Amino acid sequence: MRSHLLSLLVYATLVSAYFGILVRRKPVEQFRLASIIWAAMVGGAVILAFLMYPFPR
Amino acid sequence: MASDAARDDREALAGAEVRRAVIAVVAGWAVPGLGHVVLGRFRRGLIFAAIILICFSLGLLHDGRLSLRDREQPFLSTLQVVANAGVGIPDVLARWSVYDELAYALPRDAAYPEHEARSTILRHRARSSLSLYGTAYLWTAGLMNLLLLFDVWDLGLKRRD
């Protein structure tokens, strides 16, 4: 898996599914929490990437 | 008299619950998800096992670092080893496969041949462009399993449904 974006998406999916199932008990609530965590991780990473864009190494 | 018997029953029941919870926690550390299975939560256990083992496998496939305790950086390297070892038996098998032995630390003296051999393997894996992702996957798998043990403990003591 050489794509950074794919790695990010897979990682966010695994972690958000884990926390959704761990913290909530009802399937609907689990899905909702997992979706929020997933969106926060992916959205946060994309925003951070754009903020870093003007400052290449 | 009757209250003494009732108290003895309650204490025996609590003792059995604690024993069951301890067994489940040990099982859950050794094999991700097994703690829930021991407590009769098959579905939950299988889902967690799948998530953690997929994460761990991706870590190995991405050349993640199986950290070794290093005397140069004792605190950080120990935390890394704990994060790796959190996944239990899969980490033991992975270390055997990668280092050809159950290695958790670099030898004290750099003159030992094991020091050079383990350092070389560690450096070789770290050189891979994917190693950073692999390491994140490996540490996450271990830490997720460690966090899961609290859930197993609570379920074992019937503190949550």
Backbone of each chain as ProteinMPNN parsed JSONL, in Angstrom:
{"seq_chain_A": "MRSHLLSLLVYATLVSAYFGILVRRKPVEQFRLASIIWAAMVGGAVILAFLMYPFPR", "coords_chain_A": {"N_chain_A": [[0.849, -1.183, 0.0], [1.208, 1.749, -1.197], [0.151, 4.234, -1.382], [-0.303, 7.241, 0.279], [-2.716, 8.404, 0.973], [-4.505, 6.253, 0.851], [-3.471, 4.652, 2.886], [-3.994, 6.343, 5.036], [-6.817, 6.362, 4.964], [-7.477, 3.661, 5.431], [-6.324, 3.279, 7.961], [-7.758, 5.171, 9.491], [-10.308, 4.087, 9.223], [-10.088, 1.583, 10.558], [-9.395, 2.399, 13.19], [-11.536, 4.094, 13.884], [-13.716, 2.36, 13.712], [-13.049, 0.596, 15.747], [-13.141, 2.258, 18.094], [-15.782, 3.13, 17.967], [-17.235, 0.747, 18.36], [-16.229, -0.033, 20.818], [-16.938, 1.991, 22.643], [-19.684, 2.613, 22.398], [-22.89, 0.905, 22.647], [-25.243, 0.288, 21.193], [-25.921, -0.587, 17.789], [-26.582, 1.526, 15.95], [-25.708, 3.821, 17.283], [-23.044, 3.146, 17.523], [-22.24, 3.185, 14.857], [-22.679, 5.872, 14.283], [-20.88, 7.227, 16.023], [-18.471, 6.115, 15.122], [-18.439, 7.125, 12.54], [-18.194, 9.872, 13.024], [-15.67, 9.979, 14.269], [-14.111, 8.967, 12.203], [-14.499, 10.901, 10.199], [-13.386, 13.097, 11.508], [-10.712, 12.323, 11.76], [-9.849, 11.894, 9.074], [-10.644, 14.312, 7.842], [-9.249, 16.135, 9.486], [-6.6, 15.402, 8.908], [-6.465, 16.041, 6.177], [-6.948, 18.797, 6.218], [-4.736, 19.626, 7.734], [-2.743, 18.842, 5.982], [-3.169, 20.621, 3.859], [-2.6, 23.024, 5.156], [0.079, 22.676, 5.574], [1.049, 22.713, 3.071], [2.15, 25.156, 1.869], [4.649, 25.087, 2.964], [6.992, 23.353, 2.048], [9.457, 20.697, 2.472]], "CA_chain_A": [[0.0, 0.0, 0.0], [2.162, 2.855, -1.267], [-0.565, 5.506, -1.387], [-0.451, 7.831, 1.616], [-4.14, 8.631, 1.232], [-5.129, 4.956, 1.138], [-3.024, 4.278, 4.235], [-4.753, 7.187, 5.967], [-8.219, 5.937, 4.98], [-7.564, 2.344, 6.086], [-6.009, 3.494, 9.375], [-8.9, 5.868, 10.103], [-11.447, 3.155, 9.272], [-9.862, 0.599, 11.629], [-9.422, 3.042, 14.517], [-12.877, 4.605, 14.186], [-14.577, 1.194, 13.97], [-12.674, 0.093, 17.076], [-13.657, 3.107, 19.174], [-17.244, 3.116, 17.902], [-17.741, -0.496, 18.975], [-15.806, -0.097, 22.222], [-17.547, 3.0, 23.512], [-21.146, 2.559, 22.32], [-23.425, -0.451, 22.67], [-26.237, 0.071, 20.132], [-25.293, -0.492, 16.457], [-26.763, 2.845, 15.323], [-24.806, 4.749, 17.98], [-21.673, 2.757, 17.174], [-21.973, 3.674, 13.5], [-22.621, 7.339, 14.322], [-19.619, 7.641, 16.643], [-17.37, 5.733, 14.23], [-18.441, 8.07, 11.409], [-17.659, 11.159, 13.499], [-14.215, 9.823, 14.475], [-13.497, 8.799, 10.873], [-14.507, 12.214, 9.523], [-12.442, 13.972, 12.209], [-9.336, 11.91, 11.438], [-9.555, 12.138, 7.655], [-10.77, 15.754, 7.625], [-8.134, 16.783, 10.185], [-5.353, 15.149, 8.166], [-6.514, 16.786, 4.908], [-6.77, 20.222, 6.556], [-3.333, 19.787, 8.134], [-1.931, 18.719, 4.77], [-3.28, 21.884, 3.117], [-1.887, 24.051, 5.918], [1.521, 22.44, 5.428], [1.387, 22.781, 1.643], [3.073, 26.258, 1.516], [5.966, 24.92, 3.615], [7.607, 22.064, 1.723], [10.755, 20.476, 3.116]], "C_chain_A": [[0.891, 1.241, 0.0], [1.481, 4.223, -1.25], [-0.753, 6.014, 0.049], [-1.929, 7.982, 1.971], [-4.84, 7.321, 1.582], [-4.746, 4.466, 2.537], [-3.824, 5.044, 5.287], [-6.193, 6.694, 6.093], [-8.383, 4.602, 5.712], [-7.34, 2.495, 7.59], [-7.202, 4.134, 10.099], [-10.104, 4.935, 10.226], [-11.291, 2.164, 10.422], [-10.022, 1.241, 13.012], [-10.83, 3.519, 14.864], [-13.853, 3.448, 14.463], [-14.32, 0.66, 15.378], [-13.312, 0.936, 18.184], [-15.191, 3.161, 19.167], [-17.812, 1.907, 18.627], [-17.4, -0.562, 20.463], [-16.648, 0.795, 23.123], [-19.076, 2.902, 23.532], [-21.634, 1.114, 22.267], [-24.418, -0.722, 21.532], [-25.591, 0.287, 18.757], [-25.417, 0.89, 15.812], [-25.813, 3.863, 15.956], [-23.345, 4.444, 17.647], [-21.304, 3.332, 15.814], [-21.821, 5.192, 13.504], [-21.29, 7.817, 14.896], [-18.428, 7.32, 15.727], [-17.287, 6.71, 13.051], [-17.839, 9.413, 11.818], [-16.138, 11.081, 13.654], [-13.506, 9.731, 13.124], [-13.392, 10.156, 10.165], [-13.495, 13.156, 10.176], [-11.002, 13.62, 11.836], [-8.974, 12.263, 9.992], [-9.588, 13.64, 7.36], [-9.61, 16.508, 8.256], [-6.833, 16.627, 9.412], [-5.321, 15.956, 6.863], [-6.297, 18.28, 5.17], [-5.308, 20.505, 6.919], [-2.415, 19.743, 6.915], [-1.971, 20.016, 3.967], [-2.547, 23.008, 3.842], [-0.379, 23.915, 5.735], [1.987, 22.648, 3.988], [2.346, 23.925, 1.296], [4.475, 26.078, 2.092], [6.571, 23.55, 3.297], [8.969, 21.938, 2.39], [11.883, 21.206, 2.417]], "O_chain_A": [[1.283, 1.729, 1.059], [2.147, 5.251, -1.119], [-1.286, 5.313, 0.909], [-2.343, 7.728, 3.102], [-5.665, 7.276, 2.494], [-5.579, 3.937, 3.274], [-4.268, 4.481, 6.287], [-6.729, 6.616, 7.199], [-9.305, 4.43, 6.508], [-8.068, 1.915, 8.396], [-7.599, 3.692, 11.177], [-10.834, 4.986, 11.215], [-12.236, 1.927, 11.175], [-10.696, 0.697, 13.887], [-11.273, 3.37, 16.003], [-14.709, 3.55, 15.341], [-15.252, 0.316, 16.105], [-13.944, 0.402, 19.096], [-15.821, 3.23, 20.223], [-18.754, 2.026, 19.411], [-18.177, -1.078, 21.267], [-17.024, 0.402, 24.227], [-19.692, 3.092, 24.581], [-20.886, 0.211, 21.891], [-24.441, -1.818, 20.972], [-24.812, 1.221, 18.573], [-24.467, 1.374, 15.196], [-25.193, 4.665, 15.257], [-22.522, 5.349, 17.508], [-20.221, 3.888, 15.627], [-20.953, 5.739, 12.824], [-20.647, 8.701, 14.331], [-17.51, 8.125, 15.572], [-16.194, 7.075, 12.618], [-17.076, 10.018, 11.065], [-15.411, 11.982, 13.234], [-12.45, 10.328, 12.919], [-12.351, 10.509, 9.611], [-12.825, 13.925, 9.486], [-10.175, 14.506, 11.622], [-7.927, 12.855, 9.728], [-8.686, 14.176, 6.717], [-9.047, 17.414, 7.642], [-6.06, 17.575, 9.271], [-4.277, 16.492, 6.488], [-5.56, 18.946, 4.443], [-4.723, 21.491, 6.471], [-1.446, 20.496, 6.82], [-0.946, 20.466, 3.454], [-1.935, 23.859, 3.196], [0.35, 24.908, 5.739], [3.186, 22.747, 3.726], [3.272, 23.716, 0.512], [5.388, 26.83, 1.75], [6.654, 22.688, 4.172], [9.561, 22.929, 2.818], [13.034, 21.117, 2.843]]}, "seq_chain_B": "MASDAARDDREALAGAEVRRAVIAVVAGWAVPGLGHVVLGRFRRGLIFAAIILICFSLGLLHDGRLSLRDREQPFLSTLQVVANAGVGIPDVLARWSVYDELAYALPRDAAYPEHEARSTILRHRARSSLSLYGTAYLWTAGLMNLLLLFDVWDLGLKRRD", "coords_chain_B": {"N_chain_B": [[-27.315, -15.547, 61.617], [-28.381, -16.459, 59.2], [-27.777, -14.203, 57.743], [-25.004, -14.281, 57.78], [-24.49, -16.507, 56.162], [-25.526, -15.598, 53.776], [-23.771, -13.503, 53.27], [-21.383, -14.924, 52.991], [-22.005, -16.318, 50.649], [-22.206, -14.202, 48.83], [-19.575, -13.248, 48.875], [-18.201, -15.453, 47.889], [-19.263, -15.548, 45.344], [-18.368, -13.082, 44.332], [-15.624, -13.559, 44.409], [-15.43, -15.592, 42.49], [-16.202, -14.176, 40.237], [-14.111, -12.303, 40.012], [-11.963, -14.045, 39.551], [-12.739, -15.11, 37.081], [-12.721, -12.773, 35.562], [-9.99, -12.109, 35.662], [-8.854, -14.301, 34.313], [-10.03, -13.889, 31.82], [-8.909, -11.419, 31.114], [-6.171, -12.064, 30.91], [-6.309, -13.935, 28.84], [-7.331, -12.282, 26.867], [-5.225, -10.513, 26.519], [-3.27, -12.244, 25.524], [-4.347, -13.319, 23.133], [-5.835, -11.293, 20.875], [-9.204, -10.321, 21.394], [-9.941, -12.725, 22.508], [-10.502, -12.543, 25.209], [-13.083, -11.447, 25.356], [-14.455, -13.522, 24.15], [-14.09, -15.565, 26.026], [-15.716, -14.563, 28.01], [-18.134, -14.987, 26.902], [-18.93, -13.226, 24.943], [-19.06, -13.537, 21.97], [-19.445, -12.394, 19.362], [-18.65, -9.715, 19.65], [-16.014, -10.164, 20.475], [-14.924, -11.417, 18.191], [-15.129, -9.386, 16.285], [-13.44, -7.395, 17.382], [-11.066, -8.865, 17.401], [-10.659, -9.192, 14.655], [-10.312, -6.484, 13.813], [-7.998, -5.693, 15.264], [-6.084, -7.621, 14.532], [-5.967, -7.292, 11.77], [-4.928, -4.708, 11.686], [-2.45, -5.184, 12.93], [-1.315, -7.001, 11.093], [-1.137, -5.386, 8.802], [0.76, -3.63, 9.75], [3.051, -5.297, 9.915], [3.305, -5.976, 7.217], [3.966, -3.52, 6.194], [6.564, -3.173, 6.923], [6.929, -2.414, 9.626], [8.446, -1.235, 12.699], [9.6, -3.568, 14.997], [9.974, -2.853, 18.019], [12.935, -2.516, 20.06], [14.214, -2.614, 23.364], [16.327, -0.041, 24.27], [19.335, 0.964, 25.731], [20.287, 3.481, 25.361], [18.094, 5.109, 25.0], [16.164, 4.657, 27.231], [13.539, 5.131, 28.34], [11.701, 5.938, 26.25], [12.109, 3.834, 24.413], [11.28, 1.684, 25.915], [8.557, 2.223, 26.232], [7.791, 1.906, 23.576], [8.269, -0.824, 23.192], [6.398, -1.86, 24.975], [4.043, -1.008, 23.723], [4.206, -2.525, 21.389], [4.207, -5.138, 22.478], [1.718, -5.307, 23.517], [-0.089, -6.589, 21.937], [0.165, -9.234, 22.326], [0.472, -12.765, 21.798], [0.703, -12.756, 18.905], [2.7, -10.78, 18.571], [4.889, -12.022, 19.735], [5.278, -14.16, 17.943], [5.807, -12.7, 15.631], [8.224, -11.45, 16.299], [9.888, -13.638, 16.529], [9.885, -14.427, 13.921], [10.996, -12.209, 12.584], [13.429, -11.505, 13.943], [14.555, -13.96, 14.341], [14.666, -14.926, 16.87], [13.48, -14.549, 20.29], [13.5, -11.498, 20.757], [13.674, -8.65, 22.773], [15.183, -6.559, 23.526], [18.129, -4.552, 22.978], [21.374, -5.89, 23.391], [23.394, -5.048, 26.33], [26.083, -4.454, 25.873], [27.708, -3.188, 23.08], [29.524, -4.728, 21.791], [28.664, -7.313, 21.706], [27.697, -9.926, 19.493], [24.965, -10.212, 18.998], [23.957, -7.685, 19.32], [24.795, -6.224, 17.072], [23.553, -7.748, 15.074], [20.781, -7.521, 15.654], [20.484, -4.731, 15.567], [21.06, -4.265, 12.899], [18.934, -5.546, 11.571], [16.81, -4.015, 12.549], [17.474, -1.457, 11.572], [17.397, -1.975, 8.843], [14.672, -2.533, 8.391], [13.638, -0.065, 9.147], [14.558, 1.548, 7.142], [12.882, 1.221, 5.014], [10.457, 2.818, 2.935], [7.921, 2.616, 3.776], [7.951, 2.1, 6.4], [7.303, 3.878, 8.477], [4.501, 4.076, 8.444], [3.933, 1.407, 8.913], [4.949, 1.062, 11.498], [3.246, 2.725, 12.936], [0.841, 1.338, 12.576], [1.475, -1.073, 13.91], [1.994, -0.258, 16.602], [-0.459, 0.902, 17.166], [-2.167, -1.32, 17.019], [-1.253, -2.83, 19.224], [-1.737, -1.032, 21.361], [-4.485, -0.682, 21.135], [-5.332, -3.234, 21.822], [-4.463, -3.373, 24.474], [-6.059, -1.386, 25.631], [-8.483, -2.563, 25.274], [-8.496, -4.501, 27.207], [-9.381, -3.286, 29.524], [-12.085, -3.028, 29.026], [-12.745, -5.726, 28.944], [-12.205, -6.413, 31.593], [-14.116, -4.859, 32.986], [-16.464, -5.967, 31.917], [-16.169, -8.572, 32.841], [-16.456, -8.221, 35.58], [-18.985, -7.436, 35.624], [-19.604, -4.727, 35.471], [-20.474, -3.312, 33.362], [-22.747, -3.622, 30.554]], "CA_chain_B": [[-26.863, -16.808, 61.022], [-28.765, -16.433, 57.777], [-27.052, -13.11, 57.076], [-23.615, -14.75, 57.579], [-24.493, -17.412, 54.999], [-25.742, -14.774, 52.577], [-22.538, -12.767, 53.029], [-20.413, -15.893, 52.45], [-22.392, -16.587, 49.253], [-21.858, -13.022, 48.036], [-18.113, -13.181, 48.759], [-17.783, -16.546, 46.987], [-19.666, -15.127, 43.996], [-17.454, -12.007, 43.925], [-14.328, -14.201, 44.157], [-15.525, -16.303, 41.204], [-16.232, -13.149, 39.18], [-12.763, -11.745, 39.862], [-11.146, -15.083, 38.894], [-13.154, -15.172, 35.676], [-12.249, -11.545, 34.899], [-8.525, -12.189, 35.513], [-8.601, -15.269, 33.223], [-10.426, -13.25, 30.558], [-7.926, -10.369, 30.785], [-4.936, -12.731, 30.448], [-6.62, -14.504, 27.512], [-7.509, -11.158, 25.948], [-3.91, -9.981, 26.173], [-2.522, -13.231, 24.727], [-4.93, -13.375, 21.784], [-6.849, -10.232, 20.81], [-10.596, -10.744, 21.247], [-10.238, -13.967, 23.243], [-11.079, -12.187, 26.504], [-14.526, -11.321, 25.178], [-14.981, -14.865, 23.858], [-14.119, -16.273, 27.313], [-16.869, -14.046, 28.762], [-19.36, -15.307, 26.158], [-19.252, -12.17, 23.957], [-18.381, -14.06, 20.778], [-19.487, -11.469, 18.224], [-17.789, -8.582, 20.004], [-14.638, -10.653, 20.473], [-14.465, -11.667, 16.817], [-14.956, -8.093, 15.596], [-12.208, -6.769, 17.881], [-9.924, -9.673, 16.921], [-10.452, -8.865, 13.234], [-9.759, -5.128, 13.692], [-6.63, -5.614, 15.806], [-5.171, -8.464, 13.752], [-5.763, -6.635, 10.462], [-4.019, -3.593, 11.961], [-1.126, -5.768, 13.191], [-0.803, -7.569, 9.836], [-0.738, -4.265, 7.948], [2.019, -3.14, 10.315], [4.146, -6.177, 9.494], [3.45, -5.867, 5.761], [4.565, -2.218, 5.903], [7.908, -3.142, 7.536], [6.908, -1.665, 10.887], [9.524, -1.578, 13.643], [9.315, -4.32, 16.217], [10.95, -2.09, 18.803], [13.79, -3.179, 21.048], [14.604, -1.698, 24.439], [17.679, 0.456, 24.011], [19.832, 1.678, 26.922], [20.527, 4.887, 24.997], [16.803, 5.798, 25.179], [15.423, 3.61, 27.968], [12.12, 5.41, 28.58], [10.937, 5.878, 24.997], [12.17, 2.511, 23.785], [10.448, 0.772, 26.718], [7.158, 2.479, 25.844], [7.579, 1.312, 22.253], [8.189, -2.281, 23.358], [5.097, -2.14, 25.613], [3.018, -0.851, 22.682], [4.295, -3.709, 20.518], [3.884, -6.373, 23.19], [0.306, -5.265, 23.903], [-0.916, -7.437, 21.071], [0.26, -10.596, 22.858], [1.179, -13.846, 21.092], [1.123, -12.371, 17.56], [3.968, -10.049, 18.645], [5.931, -13.027, 19.997], [5.521, -14.872, 16.681], [6.428, -11.772, 14.678], [9.63, -11.241, 16.692], [10.611, -14.852, 16.161], [10.024, -14.451, 12.465], [11.853, -11.116, 12.107], [14.772, -11.532, 14.552], [14.977, -15.362, 14.503], [14.724, -15.215, 18.31], [12.525, -13.709, 21.022], [14.313, -10.343, 21.151], [12.932, -7.479, 23.24], [16.127, -5.496, 23.885], [19.491, -4.631, 22.446], [22.292, -6.232, 24.489], [24.035, -3.883, 26.962], [27.384, -4.17, 25.263], [27.65, -3.165, 21.609], [30.467, -5.715, 21.254], [27.984, -8.605, 21.524], [27.24, -10.105, 18.1], [23.5, -10.03, 18.915], [23.693, -6.246, 19.222], [24.96, -5.849, 15.672], [22.548, -8.449, 14.26], [19.452, -6.92, 15.891], [20.509, -3.348, 15.061], [21.018, -4.307, 11.434], [17.548, -5.874, 11.169], [15.976, -2.849, 12.881], [17.809, -0.381, 10.621], [16.951, -2.392, 7.511], [13.226, -2.33, 8.326], [13.349, 1.373, 9.267], [14.924, 2.208, 5.883], [11.771, 1.119, 4.068], [9.67, 4.058, 2.892], [6.611, 2.358, 4.397], [8.158, 1.705, 7.795], [6.62, 4.797, 9.394], [3.103, 3.634, 8.515], [3.919, 0.08, 9.546], [5.154, 1.225, 12.936], [1.999, 3.277, 13.487], [-0.126, 0.243, 12.622], [1.864, -2.043, 14.953], [1.772, 0.331, 17.927], [-1.902, 1.08, 17.36], [-2.746, -2.641, 17.309], [-0.919, -3.189, 20.61], [-2.415, -0.139, 22.316], [-5.93, -0.986, 21.101], [-5.569, -4.456, 22.593], [-4.316, -3.056, 25.903], [-7.254, -0.64, 26.043], [-9.6, -3.517, 25.263], [-8.46, -5.292, 28.439], [-10.215, -2.597, 30.519], [-13.463, -3.414, 28.697], [-12.889, -7.124, 29.372], [-12.247, -6.401, 33.065], [-15.436, -4.335, 33.384], [-17.481, -6.964, 31.569], [-15.973, -9.726, 33.741], [-16.994, -7.875, 36.911], [-20.386, -7.018, 35.375], [-19.78, -3.292, 35.696], [-21.195, -2.782, 32.207], [-23.448, -4.673, 29.801]], "C_chain_B": [[-27.121, -16.822, 59.514], [-28.002, -15.343, 57.032], [-25.595, -13.49, 56.849], [-23.518, -15.627, 56.342], [-24.643, -16.612, 53.709], [-24.469, -14.008, 52.225], [-21.459, -13.688, 52.44], [-20.699, -16.193, 50.98], [-21.964, -15.442, 48.347], [-20.345, -12.943, 47.812], [-17.592, -14.259, 47.799], [-18.084, -16.166, 45.542], [-18.715, -14.055, 43.459], [-16.086, -12.586, 43.6], [-14.327, -14.906, 42.811], [-15.521, -15.316, 40.047], [-14.842, -12.577, 38.927], [-11.863, -12.746, 39.153], [-11.44, -15.134, 37.391], [-12.636, -13.943, 34.905], [-10.748, -11.598, 34.668], [-8.17, -13.145, 34.362], [-8.909, -14.623, 31.874], [-9.417, -12.181, 30.138], [-6.638, -10.995, 30.251], [-5.152, -13.302, 29.039], [-6.724, -13.392, 26.471], [-6.189, -10.517, 25.57], [-3.19, -10.946, 25.221], [-3.026, -13.275, 23.283], [-6.02, -12.311, 21.708], [-8.257, -10.787, 20.575], [-10.955, -11.96, 22.071], [-10.853, -13.68, 24.62], [-12.593, -12.072, 26.425], [-15.148, -12.684, 24.92], [-15.097, -15.666, 25.154], [-15.342, -15.84, 28.121], [-18.192, -14.264, 28.02], [-19.791, -14.24, 25.17], [-18.558, -12.512, 22.629], [-18.291, -13.019, 19.662], [-18.537, -10.293, 18.444], [-16.306, -8.986, 19.942], [-14.101, -10.844, 19.064], [-14.238, -10.363, 16.055], [-13.662, -7.414, 16.057], [-10.976, -7.53, 17.407], [-9.611, -9.303, 15.476], [-9.79, -7.497, 13.097], [-8.28, -5.105, 14.108], [-5.657, -6.447, 14.962], [-4.945, -7.914, 12.342], [-4.742, -5.5, 10.627], [-2.586, -4.115, 12.157], [-0.503, -6.302, 11.899], [-0.349, -6.468, 8.887], [0.588, -3.672, 8.43], [3.202, -3.981, 9.867], [4.396, -6.056, 7.989], [4.126, -4.551, 5.353], [5.951, -2.065, 6.548], [7.959, -2.304, 8.81], [8.02, -2.137, 11.821], [8.974, -2.417, 14.778], [10.368, -3.836, 17.211], [11.717, -2.954, 19.789], [14.156, -2.162, 22.117], [16.081, -1.347, 24.258], [18.138, 1.255, 25.224], [20.135, 3.146, 26.631], [19.262, 5.726, 25.217], [15.863, 4.87, 25.956], [13.93, 3.879, 28.079], [11.298, 5.237, 27.303], [10.933, 4.479, 24.392], [11.346, 1.497, 24.59], [8.972, 0.963, 26.381], [6.836, 1.831, 24.5], [7.425, -0.208, 22.363], [6.849, -2.664, 23.994], [3.974, -2.045, 24.581], [3.019, -2.045, 21.74], [3.764, -4.948, 21.222], [2.413, -6.43, 23.601], [-0.561, -6.209, 23.102], [-0.763, -8.928, 21.415], [1.023, -11.571, 21.981], [1.549, -13.471, 19.649], [2.454, -11.607, 17.543], [5.128, -11.012, 18.872], [6.296, -13.74, 18.696], [6.229, -13.97, 15.67], [7.896, -11.557, 15.01], [10.477, -12.457, 16.319], [10.88, -14.86, 14.658], [11.02, -13.394, 11.967], [13.286, -11.241, 12.638], [15.351, -12.945, 14.677], [15.163, -15.735, 15.971], [13.738, -14.266, 19.001], [13.272, -12.498, 21.587], [13.414, -9.186, 21.567], [13.863, -6.314, 23.579], [17.43, -5.673, 23.124], [20.403, -5.014, 23.611], [22.995, -4.995, 25.028], [25.296, -3.467, 26.232], [27.289, -4.256, 23.744], [28.586, -4.191, 20.981], [29.809, -7.082, 21.051], [27.53, -8.739, 20.075], [25.734, -9.895, 17.936], [23.139, -8.554, 18.724], [23.741, -5.815, 17.761], [23.852, -6.467, 14.817], [21.173, -7.789, 14.412], [19.4, -5.487, 15.36], [20.381, -3.33, 13.55], [19.601, -4.582, 10.941], [16.646, -4.659, 11.388], [16.206, -1.716, 11.879], [17.275, -0.703, 9.227], [15.446, -2.158, 7.361], [12.892, -0.835, 8.353], [13.665, 2.115, 7.971], [13.794, 2.183, 4.87], [10.922, 2.39, 4.119], [8.317, 3.879, 3.585], [6.717, 2.138, 5.901], [7.397, 2.58, 8.801], [5.153, 4.399, 9.573], [3.005, 2.302, 9.252], [4.05, 0.18, 11.051], [3.885, 1.773, 13.6], [0.94, 2.178, 13.591], [0.197, -0.73, 13.77], [1.575, -1.497, 16.35], [0.28, 0.499, 18.204], [-2.563, -0.254, 17.708], [-2.495, -3.023, 18.765], [-1.672, -2.341, 21.616], [-3.924, -0.373, 22.316], [-6.216, -2.231, 21.92], [-5.434, -4.199, 24.091], [-5.546, -2.322, 26.423], [-8.467, -1.571, 26.15], [-9.662, -4.324, 26.571], [-9.28, -4.627, 29.549], [-11.691, -2.947, 30.302], [-13.728, -4.84, 29.169], [-13.028, -7.189, 30.894], [-13.617, -5.939, 33.556], [-16.544, -5.339, 33.086], [-17.397, -8.172, 32.511], [-16.559, -9.47, 35.117], [-18.43, -7.359, 36.822], [-20.624, -5.552, 35.734], [-20.46, -2.626, 34.526], [-21.772, -3.942, 31.418], [-22.617, -5.176, 28.636]], "O_chain_B": [[-26.257, -17.136, 58.696], [-27.627, -15.506, 55.871], [-24.999, -13.084, 55.852], [-22.574, -15.506, 55.561], [-23.997, -16.891, 52.699], [-24.118, -13.872, 51.053], [-20.725, -13.306, 51.529], [-19.782, -16.31, 50.167], [-21.436, -15.654, 47.256], [-19.885, -12.619, 46.717], [-16.677, -14.022, 47.011], [-17.288, -16.418, 44.637], [-18.305, -14.098, 42.299], [-15.447, -12.166, 42.635], [-13.347, -14.834, 42.07], [-14.919, -15.572, 39.005], [-14.439, -12.387, 37.78], [-11.093, -12.376, 38.267], [-10.536, -15.192, 36.557], [-12.18, -14.051, 33.767], [-10.268, -11.186, 33.612], [-7.303, -12.845, 33.542], [-8.159, -14.782, 30.91], [-9.104, -12.048, 28.955], [-6.077, -10.523, 29.263], [-4.296, -13.171, 28.165], [-6.265, -13.542, 25.339], [-6.026, -10.034, 24.449], [-2.58, -10.522, 24.239], [-2.239, -13.269, 22.336], [-7.028, -12.414, 22.407], [-8.475, -11.607, 19.684], [-12.134, -12.216, 22.316], [-11.633, -14.482, 25.133], [-13.306, -12.538, 27.314], [-16.24, -12.975, 25.409], [-16.087, -16.368, 25.363], [-15.937, -16.648, 28.834], [-19.24, -13.786, 28.454], [-20.885, -14.318, 24.612], [-17.598, -11.854, 22.229], [-17.225, -12.786, 19.092], [-17.746, -9.926, 17.575], [-15.466, -8.248, 19.428], [-12.962, -10.48, 18.772], [-13.287, -10.241, 15.283], [-12.886, -6.92, 15.239], [-9.963, -6.926, 17.053], [-8.45, -9.121, 15.111], [-8.818, -7.352, 12.355], [-7.43, -4.569, 13.397], [-4.531, -6.018, 14.708], [-3.856, -8.055, 11.786], [-3.822, -5.35, 9.822], [-1.633, -3.554, 11.615], [0.681, -6.088, 11.636], [0.691, -6.589, 8.241], [1.428, -3.264, 7.627], [4.24, -3.442, 9.483], [5.542, -6.036, 7.539], [4.773, -4.472, 4.309], [6.447, -0.948, 6.698], [8.921, -1.571, 9.041], [8.473, -3.279, 11.746], [8.009, -2.035, 15.439], [11.493, -4.334, 17.244], [11.226, -3.971, 20.279], [14.382, -0.99, 21.817], [16.945, -2.212, 24.116], [17.413, 2.13, 25.698], [20.229, 3.958, 27.551], [19.343, 6.902, 25.574], [14.888, 4.361, 25.404], [13.127, 2.957, 27.93], [10.323, 4.485, 27.279], [9.904, 3.995, 23.92], [10.781, 0.564, 24.021], [8.226, -0.008, 26.259], [5.753, 1.28, 24.308], [6.565, -0.803, 21.713], [6.236, -3.661, 23.611], [3.071, -2.881, 24.555], [1.959, -2.524, 21.337], [2.981, -5.712, 20.658], [1.919, -7.489, 23.991], [-1.648, -6.586, 23.539], [-1.469, -9.774, 20.867], [2.097, -11.247, 21.474], [2.634, -13.844, 19.202], [3.245, -11.764, 16.613], [6.203, -10.858, 18.292], [7.475, -13.905, 18.381], [7.126, -14.406, 14.949], [8.73, -11.488, 14.107], [11.613, -12.331, 15.862], [11.955, -15.247, 14.198], [11.791, -13.65, 11.043], [14.245, -11.101, 11.879], [16.505, -13.109, 15.074], [15.764, -16.767, 16.272], [13.232, -13.319, 18.398], [13.632, -12.482, 22.764], [12.514, -8.785, 20.829], [13.4, -5.215, 23.884], [17.787, -6.769, 22.692], [20.22, -4.507, 24.717], [23.181, -4.014, 24.308], [25.541, -2.283, 26.005], [26.848, -5.264, 23.192], [28.472, -4.499, 19.794], [30.33, -7.916, 20.311], [27.033, -7.776, 19.49], [25.273, -9.46, 16.881], [22.157, -8.219, 18.062], [22.843, -5.129, 17.275], [23.283, -5.805, 13.95], [20.489, -7.529, 13.422], [18.399, -5.073, 14.775], [19.684, -2.488, 12.985], [19.124, -3.934, 10.009], [15.828, -4.316, 10.534], [15.257, -1.096, 11.4], [16.77, 0.171, 8.523], [14.993, -1.648, 6.337], [11.974, -0.389, 7.664], [13.113, 3.185, 7.72], [13.745, 3.02, 3.969], [10.695, 2.962, 5.185], [7.652, 4.855, 3.935], [5.706, 2.008, 6.592], [6.916, 2.099, 9.827], [4.629, 4.384, 10.687], [2.128, 2.095, 10.09], [3.36, -0.517, 11.795], [3.503, 1.337, 14.686], [0.223, 2.101, 14.589], [-0.696, -1.153, 14.505], [0.983, -2.186, 17.181], [-0.189, 0.272, 19.319], [-3.42, -0.312, 18.59], [-3.402, -3.481, 19.459], [-2.188, -2.855, 22.608], [-4.572, -0.277, 23.358], [-7.219, -2.293, 22.632], [-6.2, -4.742, 24.888], [-6.021, -2.599, 27.524], [-9.344, -1.39, 26.994], [-10.731, -4.77, 26.987], [-9.816, -5.315, 30.418], [-12.445, -3.136, 31.256], [-14.788, -5.136, 29.72], [-13.863, -7.926, 31.419], [-14.206, -6.561, 34.44], [-17.449, -5.54, 33.897], [-18.418, -8.722, 32.925], [-17.093, -10.379, 35.752], [-19.009, -6.908, 37.811], [-21.688, -5.181, 36.229], [-20.971, -1.513, 34.651], [-21.357, -5.09, 31.579], [-23.057, -6.058, 27.899]]}, "name": "protein", "num_of_chains": 2, "seq": "MRSHLLSLLVYATLVSAYFGILVRRKPVEQFRLASIIWAAMVGGAVILAFLMYPFPRMASDAARDDREALAGAEVRRAVIAVVAGWAVPGLGHVVLGRFRRGLIFAAIILICFSLGLLHDGRLSLRDREQPFLSTLQVVANAGVGIPDVLARWSVYDELAYALPRDAAYPEHEARSTILRHRARSSLSLYGTAYLWTAGLMNLLLLFDVWDLGLKRRD"}
